[in-house]
Amino acid sequence: MVWFLLSLLSAVILYVEAVRKGMPIKRWVFAGLMCGPGAWYLFNVHHRRAWLRSQVTTYCIWKA
């Protein structure tokens, strides 16, 4: 019962954060329901990686 309540709370929190950070909402609400609080760590890693991918890398230029 406690895990079910934690999962619902996690889904609500991830919904709010996904809306706030512009991430896919359905995916993170479902992850919150299935994984509970553990999905929060996955969300933060995914957001960080997406942010790093969006940055322009001008400091390293590969030459052949």
Protein Blocks (a to p, Z undefined) as FASTA:
>chain_A
ZZmmmmmmmmmmmmmmmmmnopafklmmmmmmmnommlmmmmmmmmmmmmmmmpccfkbc
cdZZ
